[in-house]
């Protein structure tokens, strides 16, 4: 049985395999064989970061995944949410939470560029005002 699972894991690179199924199999194998992700990545010949990416899908429930897909998010944007945000994405209450989280990530990336124009400053000011109005409405 161990060989069958190990051989199947070698085929995990196939895109046809759902990310949830892949994460489930890997996590089960890690647990049963008391291996770290790093040890397993060496055994099956993939990078540790790839294995981490595969396992992170277990932080998201299938139902929440379907909700995000139905709301217009594609796998790439869901992947970015999982990869860039260490929070449990399944606990996000609605699409606006997802949007804000994704926007926050993009703003963090943008601030590293240190490129400011008058137009950029106006947009930031407008965004700040809109977020403040949103906070006031919530109270």
N, CA, C and O atoms as CSV, one atom per row, in Angstrom:
chain,resi,resn,atom,element,x,y,z
A,1,UNK,N,N,0.837,-1.202,0.000
A,1,UNK,CA,C,0.000,0.000,0.000
A,1,UNK,C,C,0.876,1.258,0.000
A,1,UNK,O,O,0.583,2.227,-0.700
A,2,UNK,N,N,1.941,1.232,0.784
A,2,UNK,CA,C,2.829,2.384,0.861
A,2,UNK,C,C,3.378,2.753,-0.512
A,2,UNK,O,O,3.473,3.933,-0.848
A,3,UNK,N,N,3.738,1.749,-1.303
A,3,UNK,CA,C,4.293,1.994,-2.635
A,3,UNK,C,C,3.239,2.588,-3.573
A,3,UNK,O,O,3.550,3.449,-4.396
A,4,UNK,N,N,2.005,2.131,-3.446
A,4,UNK,CA,C,0.928,2.633,-4.293
A,4,UNK,C,C,0.713,4.126,-4.027
A,4,UNK,O,O,0.612,4.923,-4.959
A,5,UNK,N,N,0.645,4.488,-2.758
A,5,UNK,CA,C,0.446,5.892,-2.399
A,5,UNK,C,C,1.638,6.726,-2.859
A,5,UNK,O,O,1.467,7.815,-3.407
A,6,UNK,N,N,2.828,6.216,-2.637
A,6,UNK,CA,C,4.029,6.948,-3.031
A,6,UNK,C,C,4.054,7.160,-4.546
A,6,UNK,O,O,4.366,8.255,-5.016
A,7,UNK,N,N,3.724,6.103,-5.315
A,7,UNK,CA,C,3.691,6.238,-6.772
A,7,UNK,C,C,2.635,7.237,-7.215
A,7,UNK,O,O,2.859,8.007,-8.149
A,8,UNK,N,N,1.488,7.230,-6.552
A,8,UNK,CA,C,0.440,8.188,-6.891
A,8,UNK,C,C,0.909,9.602,-6.586
A,8,UNK,O,O,0.611,10.534,-7.332
A,9,UNK,N,N,1.639,9.760,-5.494
A,9,UNK,CA,C,2.147,11.081,-5.129
A,9,UNK,C,C,3.123,11.592,-6.178
A,9,UNK,O,O,3.206,12.799,-6.405
A,10,UNK,N,N,3.855,10.706,-6.813
A,10,UNK,CA,C,4.769,11.124,-7.870
A,10,UNK,C,C,4.004,11.715,-9.057
A,10,UNK,O,O,4.552,12.512,-9.819
A,11,UNK,N,N,2.746,11.326,-9.208
A,11,UNK,CA,C,1.903,11.837,-10.290
A,11,UNK,C,C,1.125,13.099,-9.891
A,11,UNK,O,O,0.279,13.565,-10.654
A,12,UNK,N,N,1.399,13.645,-8.724
A,12,UNK,CA,C,0.634,14.795,-8.235
A,12,UNK,C,C,0.817,16.047,-9.072
A,12,UNK,O,O,0.076,17.016,-8.911
A,13,UNK,N,N,1.772,16.038,-9.941
A,13,UNK,CA,C,2.013,17.211,-10.787
A,13,UNK,C,C,0.927,17.366,-11.848
A,13,UNK,O,O,0.795,18.428,-12.457
A,14,UNK,N,N,0.159,16.315,-12.065
A,14,UNK,CA,C,-0.897,16.378,-13.078
A,14,UNK,C,C,-1.920,17.435,-12.704
A,14,UNK,O,O,-2.377,17.488,-11.563
A,15,UNK,N,N,-2.275,18.268,-13.653
A,15,UNK,CA,C,-3.209,19.358,-13.386
A,15,UNK,C,C,-4.635,18.859,-13.170
A,15,UNK,O,O,-5.459,19.578,-12.605
A,16,UNK,N,N,-4.937,17.641,-13.611
A,16,UNK,CA,C,-6.301,17.123,-13.481
A,16,UNK,C,C,-6.664,16.866,-12.025
A,16,UNK,O,O,-7.847,16.817,-11.687
A,17,UNK,N,N,-5.688,16.705,-11.175
A,17,UNK,CA,C,-5.944,16.402,-9.769
A,17,UNK,C,C,-6.387,17.679,-9.068
A,17,UNK,O,O,-5.744,18.721,-9.197
A,18,UNK,N,N,-7.486,17.595,-8.325
A,18,UNK,CA,C,-7.977,18.789,-7.629
A,18,UNK,C,C,-6.968,19.187,-6.557
A,18,UNK,O,O,-6.328,18.327,-5.953
A,19,UNK,N,N,-6.828,20.489,-6.321
A,19,UNK,CA,C,-5.867,20.925,-5.309
A,19,UNK,C,C,-6.225,20.408,-3.915
A,19,UNK,O,O,-5.343,20.208,-3.079
A,20,UNK,N,N,-7.511,20.193,-3.667
A,20,UNK,CA,C,-7.935,19.683,-2.365
A,20,UNK,C,C,-7.554,18.216,-2.195
A,20,UNK,O,O,-7.085,17.808,-1.132
A,21,UNK,N,N,-7.756,17.432,-3.242
A,21,UNK,CA,C,-7.397,16.020,-3.197
A,21,UNK,C,C,-5.894,15.871,-3.024
A,21,UNK,O,O,-5.427,15.042,-2.243
A,22,UNK,N,N,-5.149,16.672,-3.751
A,22,UNK,CA,C,-3.686,16.648,-3.657
A,22,UNK,C,C,-3.244,16.967,-2.222
A,22,UNK,O,O,-2.413,16.256,-1.657
A,23,UNK,N,N,-3.795,18.026,-1.639
A,23,UNK,CA,C,-3.432,18.422,-0.275
A,23,UNK,C,C,-3.808,17.336,0.727
A,23,UNK,O,O,-3.053,17.047,1.655
A,24,UNK,N,N,-4.973,16.741,0.534
A,24,UNK,CA,C,-5.445,15.692,1.442
A,24,UNK,C,C,-4.502,14.491,1.432
A,24,UNK,O,O,-4.127,13.981,2.487
A,25,UNK,N,N,-4.124,14.048,0.249
A,25,UNK,CA,C,-3.242,12.884,0.123
A,25,UNK,C,C,-1.867,13.182,0.724
A,25,UNK,O,O,-1.307,12.363,1.452
A,26,UNK,N,N,-1.339,14.347,0.414
A,26,UNK,CA,C,-0.010,14.695,0.925
A,26,UNK,C,C,-0.018,14.780,2.446
A,26,UNK,O,O,0.853,14.218,3.111
A,27,UNK,N,N,-0.998,15.479,2.988
A,27,UNK,CA,C,-1.057,15.626,4.448
A,27,UNK,C,C,-1.235,14.287,5.147
A,27,UNK,O,O,-0.639,14.042,6.196
A,28,UNK,N,N,-2.048,13.429,4.568
A,28,UNK,CA,C,-2.250,12.096,5.146
A,28,UNK,C,C,-0.942,11.305,5.113
A,28,UNK,O,O,-0.575,10.656,6.092
A,29,UNK,N,N,-0.253,11.366,3.991
A,29,UNK,CA,C,1.023,10.655,3.854
A,29,UNK,C,C,2.047,11.194,4.853
A,29,UNK,O,O,2.763,10.418,5.487
A,30,UNK,N,N,2.118,12.509,4.995
A,30,UNK,CA,C,3.057,13.111,5.944
A,30,UNK,C,C,2.778,12.645,7.366
A,30,UNK,O,O,3.689,12.300,8.119
A,31,UNK,N,N,1.504,12.644,7.710
A,31,UNK,CA,C,1.102,12.245,9.057
A,31,UNK,C,C,1.389,10.774,9.323
A,31,UNK,O,O,1.953,10.426,10.360
A,32,UNK,N,N,1.002,9.908,8.385
A,32,UNK,CA,C,1.179,8.464,8.572
A,32,UNK,C,C,2.648,8.057,8.636
A,32,UNK,O,O,3.011,7.121,9.349
A,33,UNK,N,N,3.485,8.765,7.887
A,33,UNK,CA,C,4.897,8.387,7.834
A,33,UNK,C,C,5.785,9.301,8.666
A,33,UNK,O,O,7.011,9.200,8.640
A,34,UNK,N,N,5.132,10.198,9.408
A,34,UNK,CA,C,5.841,11.107,10.306
A,34,UNK,C,C,7.017,11.789,9.609
A,34,UNK,O,O,8.150,11.790,10.090
A,35,UNK,N,N,6.691,12.367,8.456
A,35,UNK,CA,C,7.679,13.080,7.663
A,35,UNK,C,C,7.393,14.575,7.690
A,35,UNK,O,O,6.253,14.995,7.892
A,36,UNK,N,N,8.416,15.359,7.490
A,36,UNK,CA,C,8.218,16.795,7.295
A,36,UNK,C,C,7.996,17.032,5.806
A,36,UNK,O,O,8.290,16.171,4.977
A,37,UNK,N,N,7.477,18.201,5.484
A,37,UNK,CA,C,7.299,18.547,4.069
A,37,UNK,C,C,8.653,18.552,3.352
A,37,UNK,O,O,8.757,18.117,2.205
A,38,UNK,N,N,9.663,19.037,4.024
A,38,UNK,CA,C,10.995,19.100,3.409
A,38,UNK,C,C,11.513,17.689,3.093
A,38,UNK,O,O,12.066,17.455,2.018
A,39,UNK,N,N,11.331,16.758,4.028
A,39,UNK,CA,C,11.785,15.377,3.809
A,39,UNK,C,C,11.051,14.743,2.632
A,39,UNK,O,O,11.661,14.088,1.786
A,40,UNK,N,N,9.733,14.945,2.587
A,40,UNK,CA,C,8.948,14.368,1.496
A,40,UNK,C,C,9.331,14.984,0.158
A,40,UNK,O,O,9.428,14.280,-0.847
A,41,UNK,N,N,9.548,16.288,0.140
A,41,UNK,CA,C,9.911,16.936,-1.131
A,41,UNK,C,C,11.205,16.347,-1.685
A,41,UNK,O,O,11.343,16.181,-2.897
A,42,UNK,N,N,12.134,16.037,-0.817
A,42,UNK,CA,C,13.385,15.398,-1.267
A,42,UNK,C,C,13.119,13.988,-1.802
A,42,UNK,O,O,13.693,13.578,-2.810
A,43,UNK,N,N,12.244,13.258,-1.116
A,43,UNK,CA,C,11.946,11.877,-1.524
A,43,UNK,C,C,11.302,11.808,-2.905
A,43,UNK,O,O,11.618,10.922,-3.700
A,44,UNK,N,N,10.399,12.744,-3.185
A,44,UNK,CA,C,9.685,12.649,-4.465
A,44,UNK,C,C,10.264,13.574,-5.529
A,44,UNK,O,O,9.767,13.623,-6.654
A,45,UNK,N,N,11.313,14.307,-5.171
A,45,UNK,CA,C,12.032,15.089,-6.169
A,45,UNK,C,C,11.354,16.355,-6.639
A,45,UNK,O,O,11.418,16.696,-7.820
A,46,UNK,N,N,10.695,17.065,-5.712
A,46,UNK,CA,C,10.116,18.370,-6.053
A,46,UNK,C,C,10.627,19.386,-5.034
A,46,UNK,O,O,11.122,19.016,-3.969
A,47,UNK,N,N,10.505,20.644,-5.365
A,47,UNK,CA,C,10.987,21.666,-4.436
A,47,UNK,C,C,10.078,21.738,-3.212
A,47,UNK,O,O,8.883,21.445,-3.270
A,48,UNK,N,N,10.688,22.133,-2.119
A,48,UNK,CA,C,9.933,22.271,-0.875
A,48,UNK,C,C,8.820,23.305,-1.030
A,48,UNK,O,O,7.718,23.107,-0.518
A,49,UNK,N,N,9.096,24.404,-1.729
A,49,UNK,CA,C,8.078,25.452,-1.897
A,49,UNK,C,C,6.875,24.945,-2.704
A,49,UNK,O,O,5.739,25.338,-2.436
A,50,UNK,N,N,7.120,24.081,-3.681
A,50,UNK,CA,C,6.008,23.499,-4.449
A,50,UNK,C,C,5.134,22.647,-3.538
A,50,UNK,O,O,3.907,22.731,-3.587
A,51,UNK,N,N,5.765,21.835,-2.714
A,51,UNK,CA,C,5.003,20.994,-1.783
A,51,UNK,C,C,4.218,21.863,-0.801
A,51,UNK,O,O,3.068,21.556,-0.488
A,52,UNK,N,N,4.826,22.936,-0.316
A,52,UNK,CA,C,4.105,23.857,0.570
A,52,UNK,C,C,2.882,24.450,-0.133
A,52,UNK,O,O,1.804,24.545,0.453
A,53,UNK,N,N,3.062,24.845,-1.388
A,53,UNK,CA,C,1.951,25.406,-2.159
A,53,UNK,C,C,0.823,24.391,-2.292
A,53,UNK,O,O,-0.349,24.738,-2.154
A,54,UNK,N,N,1.172,23.155,-2.555
A,54,UNK,CA,C,0.149,22.116,-2.680
A,54,UNK,C,C,-0.590,21.915,-1.365
A,54,UNK,O,O,-1.811,21.755,-1.359
A,55,UNK,N,N,0.133,21.922,-0.259
A,55,UNK,CA,C,-0.481,21.655,1.048
A,55,UNK,C,C,-1.335,22.817,1.549
A,55,UNK,O,O,-2.255,22.611,2.340
A,56,UNK,N,N,-1.041,24.024,1.100
A,56,UNK,CA,C,-1.780,25.179,1.620
A,56,UNK,C,C,-3.261,25.142,1.246
A,56,UNK,O,O,-4.080,25.793,1.894
A,57,UNK,N,N,-3.609,24.384,0.205
A,57,UNK,CA,C,-5.024,24.298,-0.187
A,57,UNK,C,C,-5.874,23.662,0.900
A,57,UNK,O,O,-7.097,23.803,0.885
A,58,UNK,N,N,-5.250,22.964,1.846
A,58,UNK,CA,C,-6.026,22.358,2.927
A,58,UNK,C,C,-6.537,23.420,3.904
A,58,UNK,O,O,-7.366,23.114,4.761
A,59,UNK,N,N,-6.056,24.660,3.789
A,59,UNK,CA,C,-6.557,25.756,4.630
A,59,UNK,C,C,-7.905,26.267,4.154
A,59,UNK,O,O,-8.513,27.115,4.808
A,60,UNK,N,N,-8.370,25.771,3.043
A,60,UNK,CA,C,-9.609,26.243,2.436
A,60,UNK,C,C,-10.560,25.058,2.283
A,60,UNK,O,O,-10.170,23.995,1.801
A,61,UNK,N,N,-11.804,25.253,2.698
A,61,UNK,CA,C,-12.769,24.175,2.525
A,61,UNK,C,C,-13.257,24.144,1.078
A,61,UNK,O,O,-13.191,25.150,0.371
A,62,UNK,N,N,-13.733,23.014,0.655
A,62,UNK,CA,C,-14.261,22.873,-0.699
A,62,UNK,C,C,-15.453,23.818,-0.914
A,62,UNK,O,O,-15.596,24.418,-1.980
A,63,UNK,N,N,-16.301,23.941,0.107
A,63,UNK,CA,C,-17.464,24.835,0.007
A,63,UNK,C,C,-17.032,26.288,-0.165
A,63,UNK,O,O,-17.590,27.016,-0.986
A,64,UNK,N,N,-16.034,26.704,0.616
A,64,UNK,CA,C,-15.567,28.089,0.503
A,64,UNK,C,C,-14.910,28.318,-0.854
A,64,UNK,O,O,-15.060,29.382,-1.455
A,65,UNK,N,N,-14.185,27.317,-1.329
A,65,UNK,CA,C,-13.576,27.392,-2.660
A,65,UNK,C,C,-14.662,27.616,-3.711
A,65,UNK,O,O,-14.531,28.486,-4.572
A,66,UNK,N,N,-15.729,26.829,-3.637
A,66,UNK,CA,C,-16.826,26.964,-4.599
A,66,UNK,C,C,-17.501,28.331,-4.499
A,66,UNK,O,O,-17.890,28.909,-5.514
A,67,UNK,N,N,-17.638,28.847,-3.277
A,67,UNK,CA,C,-18.211,30.181,-3.104
A,67,UNK,C,C,-17.341,31.238,-3.789
A,67,UNK,O,O,-17.847,32.123,-4.479
A,68,UNK,N,N,-16.035,31.130,-3.588
A,68,UNK,CA,C,-15.125,32.091,-4.215
A,68,UNK,C,C,-15.190,31.980,-5.736
A,68,UNK,O,O,-15.205,32.994,-6.434
A,69,UNK,N,N,-15.229,30.755,-6.250
A,69,UNK,CA,C,-15.324,30.546,-7.705
A,69,UNK,C,C,-16.627,31.138,-8.241
A,69,UNK,O,O,-16.636,31.794,-9.283
A,70,UNK,N,N,-17.723,30.900,-7.526
A,70,UNK,CA,C,-19.021,31.426,-7.948
A,70,UNK,C,C,-19.053,32.951,-7.924
A,70,UNK,O,O,-19.832,33.577,-8.642
A,71,UNK,N,N,-18.199,33.540,-7.091
A,71,UNK,CA,C,-18.132,35.003,-6.990
A,71,UNK,C,C,-17.215,35.617,-8.036
A,71,UNK,O,O,-17.042,36.835,-8.079
A,72,UNK,N,N,-16.626,34.772,-8.882
A,72,UNK,CA,C,-15.810,35.301,-9.959
A,72,UNK,C,C,-14.315,35.185,-9.760
A,72,UNK,O,O,-13.551,35.627,-10.617
A,73,UNK,N,N,-13.875,34.608,-8.664
A,73,UNK,CA,C,-12.445,34.425,-8.446
A,73,UNK,C,C,-11.968,33.195,-9.191
A,73,UNK,O,O,-12.620,32.150,-9.170
A,74,UNK,N,N,-10.831,33.324,-9.846
A,74,UNK,CA,C,-10.264,32.163,-10.524
A,74,UNK,C,C,-9.231,31.502,-9.613
A,74,UNK,O,O,-8.911,32.027,-8.547
A,75,UNK,N,N,-8.711,30.349,-10.037
A,75,UNK,CA,C,-7.764,29.621,-9.204
A,75,UNK,C,C,-6.513,30.439,-8.892
A,75,UNK,O,O,-5.947,30.331,-7.805
A,76,UNK,N,N,-6.092,31.246,-9.844
A,76,UNK,CA,C,-4.895,32.053,-9.629
A,76,UNK,C,C,-5.109,33.073,-8.508
A,76,UNK,O,O,-4.236,33.254,-7.659
A,77,UNK,N,N,-6.264,33.739,-8.505
A,77,UNK,CA,C,-6.516,34.726,-7.457
A,77,UNK,C,C,-6.719,34.051,-6.095
A,77,UNK,O,O,-6.312,34.595,-5.069
A,78,UNK,N,N,-7.338,32.886,-6.083
A,78,UNK,CA,C,-7.500,32.144,-4.829
A,78,UNK,C,C,-6.133,31.688,-4.329
A,78,UNK,O,O,-5.844,31.752,-3.134
A,79,UNK,N,N,-5.308,31.232,-5.245
A,79,UNK,CA,C,-3.946,30.826,-4.884
A,79,UNK,C,C,-3.195,32.001,-4.247
A,79,UNK,O,O,-2.525,31.834,-3.228
A,80,UNK,N,N,-3.312,33.198,-4.856
A,80,UNK,CA,C,-2.628,34.371,-4.301
A,80,UNK,C,C,-3.128,34.694,-2.901
A,80,UNK,O,O,-2.341,35.068,-2.032
A,81,UNK,N,N,-4.426,34.553,-2.678
A,81,UNK,CA,C,-4.964,34.790,-1.335
A,81,UNK,C,C,-4.348,33.825,-0.327
A,81,UNK,O,O,-3.943,34.224,0.765
A,82,UNK,N,N,-4.286,32.576,-0.702
A,82,UNK,CA,C,-3.720,31.577,0.193
A,82,UNK,C,C,-2.227,31.802,0.412
A,82,UNK,O,O,-1.731,31.687,1.533
A,83,UNK,N,N,-1.534,32.116,-0.642
A,83,UNK,CA,C,-0.072,32.254,-0.593
A,83,UNK,C,C,0.360,33.526,0.141
A,83,UNK,O,O,1.305,33.499,0.930
A,84,UNK,N,N,-0.323,34.624,-0.115
A,84,UNK,CA,C,0.116,35.913,0.415
A,84,UNK,C,C,-0.478,36.265,1.767
A,84,UNK,O,O,-0.017,37.200,2.422
A,85,UNK,N,N,-1.475,35.544,2.183
A,85,UNK,CA,C,-2.141,35.855,3.442
A,85,UNK,C,C,-2.145,34.620,4.325
A,85,UNK,O,O,-2.621,33.553,3.938
A,86,UNK,N,N,-1.612,34.792,5.497
A,86,UNK,CA,C,-1.453,33.654,6.393
A,86,UNK,C,C,-2.708,33.385,7.222
A,86,UNK,O,O,-2.706,32.510,8.088
A,87,UNK,N,N,-3.769,34.130,6.960
A,87,UNK,CA,C,-5.006,33.895,7.689
A,87,UNK,C,C,-5.746,32.718,7.078
A,87,UNK,O,O,-5.456,32.296,5.958
A,88,UNK,N,N,-6.688,32.205,7.815
A,88,UNK,CA,C,-7.514,31.106,7.337
A,88,UNK,C,C,-8.560,31.678,6.382
A,88,UNK,O,O,-9.543,32.281,6.813
A,89,UNK,N,N,-8.339,31.484,5.089
A,89,UNK,CA,C,-9.220,32.067,4.071
A,89,UNK,C,C,-10.648,31.553,4.214
A,89,UNK,O,O,-11.591,32.237,3.817
A,90,UNK,N,N,-10.819,30.362,4.773
A,90,UNK,CA,C,-12.172,29.821,4.916
A,90,UNK,C,C,-13.007,30.626,5.911
A,90,UNK,O,O,-14.230,30.490,5.936
A,91,UNK,N,N,-12.367,31.466,6.733
A,91,UNK,CA,C,-13.099,32.259,7.719
A,91,UNK,C,C,-13.537,33.617,7.182
A,91,UNK,O,O,-14.243,34.362,7.862
A,92,UNK,N,N,-13.122,33.927,5.983
A,92,UNK,CA,C,-13.574,35.191,5.400
A,92,UNK,C,C,-15.083,35.126,5.211
A,92,UNK,O,O,-15.612,34.144,4.691
A,93,UNK,N,N,-15.760,36.169,5.632
A,93,UNK,CA,C,-17.225,36.126,5.684
A,93,UNK,C,C,-17.906,36.362,4.348
A,93,UNK,O,O,-18.997,35.847,4.106
A,94,UNK,N,N,-17.277,37.130,3.486
A,94,UNK,CA,C,-17.943,37.448,2.231
A,94,UNK,C,C,-16.913,37.861,1.182
A,94,UNK,O,O,-15.713,37.921,1.448
A,95,UNK,N,N,-17.408,38.135,0.014
A,95,UNK,CA,C,-16.528,38.508,-1.096
A,95,UNK,C,C,-15.796,39.813,-0.830
A,95,UNK,O,O,-14.680,40.011,-1.309
A,96,UNK,N,N,-16.424,40.709,-0.065
A,96,UNK,CA,C,-15.771,41.977,0.219
A,96,UNK,C,C,-14.551,41.757,1.104
A,96,UNK,O,O,-13.542,42.441,0.932
A,97,UNK,N,N,-14.620,40.814,2.053
A,97,UNK,CA,C,-13.448,40.462,2.861
A,97,UNK,C,C,-12.310,40.005,1.954
A,97,UNK,O,O,-11.161,40.409,2.129
A,98,UNK,N,N,-12.642,39.167,0.992
A,98,UNK,CA,C,-11.636,38.658,0.061
A,98,UNK,C,C,-11.052,39.806,-0.752
A,98,UNK,O,O,-9.837,39.893,-0.935
A,99,UNK,N,N,-11.918,40.680,-1.233
A,99,UNK,CA,C,-11.469,41.828,-2.013
A,99,UNK,C,C,-10.524,42.708,-1.195
A,99,UNK,O,O,-9.474,43.120,-1.688
A,100,UNK,N,N,-10.896,42.996,0.051
A,100,UNK,CA,C,-10.047,43.840,0.893
A,100,UNK,C,C,-8.705,43.187,1.189
A,100,UNK,O,O,-7.670,43.853,1.206
A,101,UNK,N,N,-8.731,41.891,1.420
A,101,UNK,CA,C,-7.482,41.183,1.685
A,101,UNK,C,C,-6.571,41.231,0.460
A,101,UNK,O,O,-5.370,41.478,0.573
A,102,UNK,N,N,-7.151,40.996,-0.691
A,102,UNK,CA,C,-6.380,41.025,-1.934
A,102,UNK,C,C,-5.863,42.436,-2.213
A,102,UNK,O,O,-4.719,42.609,-2.631
A,103,UNK,N,N,-6.700,43.433,-1.983
A,103,UNK,CA,C,-6.306,44.831,-2.180
A,103,UNK,C,C,-5.174,45.205,-1.229
A,103,UNK,O,O,-4.219,45.873,-1.625
A,104,UNK,N,N,-5.283,44.776,0.017
A,104,UNK,CA,C,-4.241,45.066,0.993
A,104,UNK,C,C,-2.900,44.476,0.551
A,104,UNK,O,O,-1.859,45.118,0.693
A,105,UNK,N,N,-2.927,43.279,0.026
A,105,UNK,CA,C,-1.706,42.644,-0.472
A,105,UNK,C,C,-1.111,43.448,-1.626
A,105,UNK,O,O,0.099,43.668,-1.684
A,106,UNK,N,N,-1.972,43.880,-2.537
A,106,UNK,CA,C,-1.493,44.667,-3.682
A,106,UNK,C,C,-0.918,46.005,-3.231
A,106,UNK,O,O,0.077,46.470,-3.786
A,107,UNK,N,N,-1.537,46.628,-2.225
A,107,UNK,CA,C,-1.032,47.906,-1.716
A,107,UNK,C,C,0.343,47.713,-1.082
A,107,UNK,O,O,1.239,48.536,-1.272
A,108,UNK,N,N,0.507,46.627,-0.330
A,108,UNK,CA,C,1.817,46.346,0.273
A,108,UNK,C,C,2.884,46.205,-0.806
A,108,UNK,O,O,3.993,46.718,-0.663
A,109,UNK,N,N,2.541,45.506,-1.888
A,109,UNK,CA,C,3.491,45.334,-2.990
A,109,UNK,C,C,3.799,46.679,-3.637
A,109,UNK,O,O,4.949,46.959,-3.974
A,110,UNK,N,N,2.780,47.506,-3.810
A,110,UNK,CA,C,2.950,48.796,-4.471
A,110,UNK,C,C,3.833,49.733,-3.649
A,110,UNK,O,O,4.661,50.460,-4.199
A,111,UNK,N,N,3.651,49.710,-2.324
A,111,UNK,CA,C,4.427,50.630,-1.486
A,111,UNK,C,C,5.919,50.348,-1.570
A,111,UNK,O,O,6.725,51.236,-1.292
A,112,UNK,N,N,6.296,49.169,-1.936
A,112,UNK,CA,C,7.717,48.831,-2.099
A,112,UNK,C,C,8.315,49.538,-3.311
A,112,UNK,O,O,9.525,49.752,-3.372
A,113,UNK,N,N,7.467,49.901,-4.278
A,113,UNK,CA,C,7.951,50.548,-5.499
A,113,UNK,C,C,8.373,51.996,-5.267
A,113,UNK,O,O,9.235,52.514,-5.976
A,114,UNK,N,N,7.777,52.641,-4.289
A,114,UNK,CA,C,8.101,54.029,-3.948
A,114,UNK,C,C,7.947,54.979,-5.139
A,114,UNK,O,O,8.732,55.911,-5.313
A,115,UNK,N,N,6.932,54.726,-5.946
A,115,UNK,CA,C,6.645,55.594,-7.081
A,115,UNK,C,C,5.380,56.369,-6.745
A,115,UNK,O,O,4.304,55.791,-6.591
A,116,UNK,N,N,5.523,57.678,-6.633
A,116,UNK,CA,C,4.359,58.480,-6.298
A,116,UNK,C,C,4.208,59.605,-7.309
A,116,UNK,O,O,5.133,60.368,-7.586
A,117,UNK,N,N,3.017,59.666,-7.836
A,117,UNK,CA,C,2.668,60.776,-8.720
A,117,UNK,C,C,1.484,61.489,-8.083
A,117,UNK,O,O,0.902,60.999,-7.115
A,118,UNK,N,N,1.140,62.614,-8.615
A,118,UNK,CA,C,-0.014,63.349,-8.094
A,118,UNK,C,C,-1.287,62.512,-8.269
A,118,UNK,O,O,-2.145,62.475,-7.387
A,119,UNK,N,N,-1.391,61.849,-9.414
A,119,UNK,CA,C,-2.548,60.986,-9.671
A,119,UNK,C,C,-2.617,59.852,-8.639
A,119,UNK,O,O,-3.689,59.541,-8.119
A,120,UNK,N,N,-1.467,59.241,-8.352
A,120,UNK,CA,C,-1.422,58.155,-7.370
A,120,UNK,C,C,-1.868,58.669,-6.003
A,120,UNK,O,O,-2.661,58.015,-5.327
A,121,UNK,N,N,-1.372,59.814,-5.598
A,121,UNK,CA,C,-1.741,60.374,-4.300
A,121,UNK,C,C,-3.233,60.692,-4.241
A,121,UNK,O,O,-3.858,60.505,-3.198
A,122,UNK,N,N,-3.805,61.163,-5.328
A,122,UNK,CA,C,-5.248,61.420,-5.372
A,122,UNK,C,C,-6.054,60.131,-5.231
A,122,UNK,O,O,-7.058,60.089,-4.520
A,123,UNK,N,N,-5.607,59.092,-5.911
A,123,UNK,CA,C,-6.301,57.802,-5.809
A,123,UNK,C,C,-6.211,57.233,-4.391
A,123,UNK,O,O,-7.184,56.686,-3.873
A,124,UNK,N,N,-5.051,57.364,-3.778
A,124,UNK,CA,C,-4.874,56.881,-2.404
A,124,UNK,C,C,-5.777,57.659,-1.460
A,124,UNK,O,O,-6.392,57.080,-0.564
A,125,UNK,N,N,-5.855,58.951,-1.655
A,125,UNK,CA,C,-6.721,59.787,-0.830
A,125,UNK,C,C,-8.187,59.383,-0.994
A,125,UNK,O,O,-8.923,59.279,-0.013
A,126,UNK,N,N,-8.597,59.162,-2.226
A,126,UNK,CA,C,-9.977,58.738,-2.495
A,126,UNK,C,C,-10.266,57.373,-1.860
A,126,UNK,O,O,-11.329,57.167,-1.274
A,127,UNK,N,N,-9.329,56.465,-1.982
A,127,UNK,CA,C,-9.492,55.135,-1.377
A,127,UNK,C,C,-9.593,55.247,0.139
A,127,UNK,O,O,-10.434,54.592,0.755
A,128,UNK,N,N,-8.752,56.064,0.738
A,128,UNK,CA,C,-8.786,56.269,2.192
A,128,UNK,C,C,-10.131,56.833,2.626
A,128,UNK,O,O,-10.714,56.371,3.606
A,129,UNK,N,N,-10.621,57.825,1.904
A,129,UNK,CA,C,-11.926,58.421,2.231
A,129,UNK,C,C,-13.048,57.389,2.115
A,129,UNK,O,O,-13.936,57.339,2.967
A,130,UNK,N,N,-13.012,56.575,1.074
A,130,UNK,CA,C,-14.044,55.547,0.898
A,130,UNK,C,C,-13.989,54.510,2.015
A,130,UNK,O,O,-15.029,54.085,2.518
A,131,UNK,N,N,-12.803,54.108,2.399
A,131,UNK,CA,C,-12.667,53.134,3.491
A,131,UNK,C,C,-13.134,53.740,4.814
A,131,UNK,O,O,-13.761,53.054,5.622
A,132,UNK,N,N,-12.835,55.014,5.040
A,132,UNK,CA,C,-13.303,55.682,6.263
A,132,UNK,C,C,-14.822,55.767,6.293
A,132,UNK,O,O,-15.431,55.548,7.340
A,133,UNK,N,N,-15.443,56.083,5.157
A,133,UNK,CA,C,-16.911,56.107,5.088
A,133,UNK,C,C,-17.486,54.723,5.373
A,133,UNK,O,O,-18.515,54.591,6.035
A,134,UNK,N,N,-16.820,53.711,4.873
A,134,UNK,CA,C,-17.265,52.339,5.113
A,134,UNK,C,C,-17.198,51.995,6.595
A,134,UNK,O,O,-18.106,51.356,7.125
A,135,UNK,N,N,-16.139,52.410,7.260
A,135,UNK,CA,C,-16.005,52.167,8.699
A,135,UNK,C,C,-17.084,52.898,9.486
A,135,UNK,O,O,-17.645,52.349,10.434
A,136,UNK,N,N,-17.372,54.121,9.100
A,136,UNK,CA,C,-18.396,54.917,9.791
A,136,UNK,C,C,-19.757,54.253,9.645
A,136,UNK,O,O,-20.510,54.184,10.617
A,137,UNK,N,N,-20.092,53.761,8.449
A,137,UNK,CA,C,-21.374,53.073,8.214
A,137,UNK,C,C,-21.485,51.825,9.073
A,137,UNK,O,O,-22.568,51.494,9.556
A,138,UNK,N,N,-20.376,51.136,9.264
A,138,UNK,CA,C,-20.382,49.877,10.003
A,138,UNK,C,C,-20.698,50.095,11.485
A,138,UNK,O,O,-21.288,49.231,12.132
A,139,UNK,N,N,-20.303,51.251,12.014
A,139,UNK,CA,C,-20.529,51.554,13.442
A,139,UNK,C,C,-21.930,51.912,13.634
A,139,UNK,O,O,-22.344,52.205,14.755
